[in-house]
C-alpha cells in the first residue's frame, strides 16, 4: 500500500512539473508575440500620422484638385488605394488634427491608433484636446466612442457668450456629392436646407407622376423619377426620347426587363367621347381608339349641328 501511494504521488508531482514548464513556455511565447505586435502597431500608427499630415498638406496646397477629381476623398481613395469610407475618415482627420496638437503628437508617436484618433476628431472640442488624448491612451475604441458620444461638453473656458443679434448668421449647409462606388455603381448624396429639399422632392414627385400619366412605367421608383428629371434637363432632344430609351438596343435595364416580363402589357382603356355621325344624322358616342381624331374631323365637317 505504501509503494502504490509513493508511486502515485511521484507521478502527480512529475505531471505538475511538466504543466508548470509548459505554462511558463506558453506565457513567454505570448509575451514575445505581444511585444512584437506593440512595435508593429506603433510603427503603423506613426506611419498613419505621416499620411494624415501629407493629406493635410494636399488640402492646403490644392494638390488634390484636378481634372476628373470631384472631392478630396476621391483623390485619397485613388492615390492611397483605400476604400471610400477610410478615405473620408483620413480626410476628416487631416482637416481636424491641426487644432488637436496633443492628439496629433500621440498619433505620430504611435501611442494612439487611427480608429482612436478618428473618434477624437469626430467628438472632442479643441479646448479638451489634452484631456481626451490622455483618456484615449487608456481606453479601447468602443469605450472611447461611448464616452465621448454621451459626454456633454461645456463651453470653452474664458469665452464670452455673444448676444444672438450680434452673431453673424451662419450659412446653411449645402452640398452635393456624387461618384462611383467600389461595386461599380454610381452614388449621389445631397444635403440641402429644408425649403430647397422640398423643392427637389416636388420635382421628383412631378417626374414620377409624369411617368405614370404617360404610360411609360406603371410603378416607377424614385430612381426612375430622378433619371427622368435628368433626361428632361438635357433639353428638348433628350426630353422627346422615351424614358426606356436610356439603354441602347440589346442592353436594356435588367430591372425594367424583369418588370416587363412579370407584368402584362398595359392597354389603353376605350374612353368614350361625344362625336357627330353623319350617317345617322345625329350625335353618337364613339370609342377613343386609334384613328378617332381623323374620323371625328371627317364626320364633324358634314354635321348639320356643328357650328360654322
Beta strands, then each sheet from edge to edge (+ up, - down):
strand 1: 175-180
strand 2: 186-191
strand 3: 272-277
strand 4: 282-287
sheet 1: 1+ 2-
sheet 2: 3+ 4-
end
